[in-house]
Amino acid sequence: MSIRSLAIAASAFLGLMVGPTFAQNASIAPQLDTIRERGTFRCGVYENVPGLSALDAQGRRVGLDVDYCHAMAAAILGDPTKVEFRTMSLAQGIPALRSGEVDMVALALTYTIQRDTELNLDFVGPTLYSGHAFMVHRRTGATRLADLNGATICVVAGGITDSLIADYFRARNMTFRPLAVENTTQMYALYEEGRCDVVTSEVPFLGMRRSRLRQPDQHLILDEIFAKSHMGPIVRDDDRRYAHVARWVHYALVNAEEMGITRANIDQLVRESRDPAIRRFLGLEGDIGRNMGLPNDFTQAIIRAVGNYGEIFERHYGQQSVIKLPRGLNALAGQGGLQWSPTWR
């Protein structure tokens, strides 16, 4: 076959491969249409989990997951207030998403292989990198995991935490006495009464629960993590374009922090910046937003609404919050953490 024939054949093959993709991308995905026609973004959140979703003293719903819902509404509808919150439990979240009751579930769901491959979910983020850790009464004298050999640990019956603990302890020839409880409310009540020495959960949840105890400073969250946890909102995986929007809203928050773009300086940067990367990110140049089915300046709407990722974290988990957790794994990659954004180009 001649070189010219090869070129024609290759072009035809690429046309078959690329053509449908371009045709599909030329129209806005149905989920975006549904949200725009409805005029609100429906988001599943916890009723009362400070840090993630809870009512403040003024009766406003606030939290890291709440801010992600506002960011999605800002990106898709141009108005962060057009959110309809549906409060639900972890067990209710996935069915609500599958049925179409909500457009996104923001319940800090842990990213696992089963949930990703068997439940038809697309994970956003991780918006929180964490892991299972232990919180102990300071009176126990424990300062590291090795000190917990023989400890009584409260666990919620039917969960996976007891098996995670069992695996960790067995591998190190350690033992523990499980005290099974019905729910987390009962677990922390028994822990505070001294019925068990230790409770365990992901670090952000431990920090939130510690802030609610009668004497928070009498409880220590051990530094060591015994099981990793990657958490974030979820959307259905049957609408790729919509899933891409959800994912890149998260990356926009992280990318803004990487570039030093904040709520306080975004208007000045829009007016004055001549940096091509900043102008491209803010939609002042190029068609990235339009090619996603969004306004070109959707990132401006997001940052004006909730700030960048660092601002969100500090407001709900960091030093501006009652939980006061260090950034740790959720610091930017350039600062020793794991949060980073792919190239915005």
N, C-alpha and C positions, 0 to 999 in steps of 0.2 A: 504493500500500500504506500502511495506517495505521501510526502510530508503534507501536501495540501489536503489530501484525503483524510489524513490523520487529524489535521486541524479542524476540518469540517465535522468529523465524527465527534471529536472532543467538544466542539461548540454545541452540537446537538445534545450530547449527553449532559453537559452543564445546564443547557436550557431546560431539560427535563427535571434536573435536580433542583435548580434555583427558581425556575418559573413559578411553581406553586407557592413557594415560600414568599416571594415578592408579592404575589397576588393576595395571599393571606394577610400579609402585613399591611396591605393597602387599605384595609378596612378595620375599623375599630372593633375590638373583641366584644362579644355579647355582654359580658359582665360589666364592662365599662358603660355600655349603652344602658343596661338595666339600672345602674347606679345613677346615671345622669337623668334618665327619665323619671326615676323616683324622686330625685332631688335631695336625698340623704344617704349617708354612708352608715350602714348597720354594722355595729361592732360588738362582739361578745366579750365581756370583761367580768372580773370578779366583783361581787357586791361590796366586800370590805376586806381588802388585803392591802394595807398601807405600803407604799412603795410602788405597787403595781396599779391598784385601782381602789379608791375609797373616797368618801365625801370629806371635804375639809370643813373648817369651822363656819364657812359661809354657805355650805351646802353645795359646793361645786365638786364635780367628780374630777379627781386629780390622780396622777400616777404615771409611771413610765409607759405602761401599756396604753393608758388613756391618751398620752401624747402621740403615740404611734397611730391611734385612731384619728386624732385631729390632723396629723400629717397626711394621712391618706385622703381625708376629706379636702384638705387644702390642695393637694396635687390634682385630684380628679374633678372636684367641684369648684375649686377656687375659693372656698370658704371653709375654714377649719371648724366653724361652729355647726356645720350641717352634719352632725353625727347623732345617730340614734343609738344609745347604749342599751344593750340587752344584758342584764346581769345574770350570771349563770355559774354553775359549778364546773369543775374540771370534767366530770362525767357527762355533763350536758353539752359541752362545747363541740365535740366532734359531730354528734348527731345534728346539732343546730346548724353547723356549717354545711353538712351534706344535704340537708333538707332545703337549703337556701334561705333559712330564717335570718342568717347574718352573712355579711360579705367577708368578714375576717373574724377569727377568734384570737383574742389577745389574752391568754391565760398562762403565759410563761410555760408553755408545754415543752417538755424535754424532747429533744430531737433524738430519736432512736431508729435503728434500722427497720424494725417492724412497722413503726408508724409511717416511715417514709416509703416503704416498699409494699405494704399490705393494706394500708388504710386510705390510699389515694389522697394524700396530703402533700402540700408544698410548704416547706418551712421558710420563714423570713428571718434573716439574720445569720447566726444567732445575735439577738439583741442583748442577751446576757450570757456571758461565759461564766460558769460557776462549777460547783461540784458539791457533793454531799460532805458535810463536815459535822462535827459534834460540838454541842454546847454543854458545859458542865457547871455545876455549882462550884464556886471557888473554894468552898469548904472541903471539897474532895481532895484538893491539892494537885489534881491532874493538870498537867501543862502540855502533854503530848499524847498521841494515840497509844503508845506503849503503856501508858499509865492506866489504861481502861481495862486491862485484863481482869475478868471477873466482875465487871460493873453490871448494874441493872440498867437496861436501856429500854425506854418506852418506844414502842413502834405501833403504827396503825395497822390493825388486822386487815389482811387481804392485799396489802401493798407489796411493792417489790423491795422496800428498804430493808426489811429483815433479812432477805436473801442476800442483798449486797453486803450487809454487815457480816452475815455468816460466812460468806466467801472470803471477805477480808480477814476476819479473825482466824478462820480455819487455816488459811495459808500461812499464818504467823504463829500457829500453835497457841492461840489465845482463846479464851472462852468469855461468854457474856450470858446474862440472864435476861431474856426478853420479857417485857411486860406489855401484853397486847391490849390496845385500847380501840374504841370504835371510831374516833375521829381526832383531828389535830387539836380541837378545843379541849377535849378531855385529856389529851396527851400533855399539853402544857400545864393544865391545872394540876395533874398528878405530879408532874415534874416540880412545879413550884412548891407543892406540899412536901416534897422530899421522898415521894414513893418510888421514884427512880432517880438514878444519879446523872443520867445522860439523856438528851434528846438529839435527834439528827434530822437534817433536811438540807436543802441547798442553802448556801451562805446567805443570799439575800433574804430568804424566808426566816432564817435564824435571827438575822439582824432585826427584822421587823418584829418578830415575836419577843425578842429581848427588850425592845423599847417599850413593850406593853407590860412587862413584869413589874412587880412592886418595887424591886430594888435591882434595876438593870445592871448596875456596876458590880453586883455580886455574882455575875454569870460570865463565863469566858467561852468565846468561840475559838476552838483550837485551830491553829494555822493550817494543819495538815488536812488535805482533802483525800478521802478514800474512794470516791467514785466520781468521775467527771460528769458534767451536765452542761449541755448546750441548749439554751432555751430561747423561744421566740414566738411570735404570732404565726398562725397558719392560715392558708387559703386552700381551696380545692385545686387539684392539679389537672383539671379538665379544661382549663382556659389558659393557655401558655402566655398570651399577651398580658392578661391581667396579673398572672403570677409574676411576670417580669416587672410590672409596675410596682407591685408590693415590695419586691426584693430591692429595686433601685430607689425606692423611697427611703429604705433603711440605709443603703449606701450613700444616698445624698446627705443624710444626717452625719454620717461618719466622714465623708469627703469634705463637708463644710468645716468640721473641726480640724481636719488635716490642713486645710487651706487658711485657717484662721478667720473664717466667716462666721459672724455671730449675729444675734438679734440686734445688738447695739450698732454694728458697723455696716450691715448689709445695704442700707439705703445710700450710704456714702460710697460704698464700693460700686454700686450700680451706676452712680453718677460719675465717678472719677476713675475707676480702675481701668488701666490700659493693658493689664496682664491678660494675654490670650487665654490662659487656662481658667482664670477666674471668670472672664467674660463668656467663655464657652459653658462653664458650669452654671452660670446664672441665666443662660439662655439669651444672652445679648448677641451672641454669634452662633451660627450653625442651626441645625434643625433636630437636635437630639430629642427634645421633648415632643415635637410634632411627629417624629417617626415612631414614637412610643404610643401615640394616640392621646397625648397630653398637650397642654399649652407649653410653648417653649420656655416660659419663665416659671414652670411649676416648682423649681427649687427655691425661687424667691418666696413663693407662697408658703412653702414648708418652713423655711428658716424664720420668716416673720411670725409664723404661728407658734412654733415650739422651740426655736433655737437649734443649735447643732447637737450632736450626740452627747458631747461632754456637758453641755448645759442641762440637758435632760437628766443625765445620770446624777449630776451634783444636786439638782433640785429635788430628786426623789430618793436617792440612796446615799449621796455623798455628804459633804460637810454642811450643806445648806439644809439637810433633812434631819429628822430625829433619829434616823437609823445610823447615819455616820459611818458608812463602810468606805474603805479605801477603794480606789479604782481597780487596783490589782490587775486581773486578767482582762478587765474591760477598759484599761488604758489603751491609747493608740499603740500600734505596733512599734512606732518609732520611740515610744516611751516605755517599752518593756512589756506591753500588753499584747492582746490578740486582735483588737479591733482595727480593721483597715478596709479601704475601699478599692475595688479594681479601678483601672485607668478610665477616667471620664473622657472618652474620645470616640 
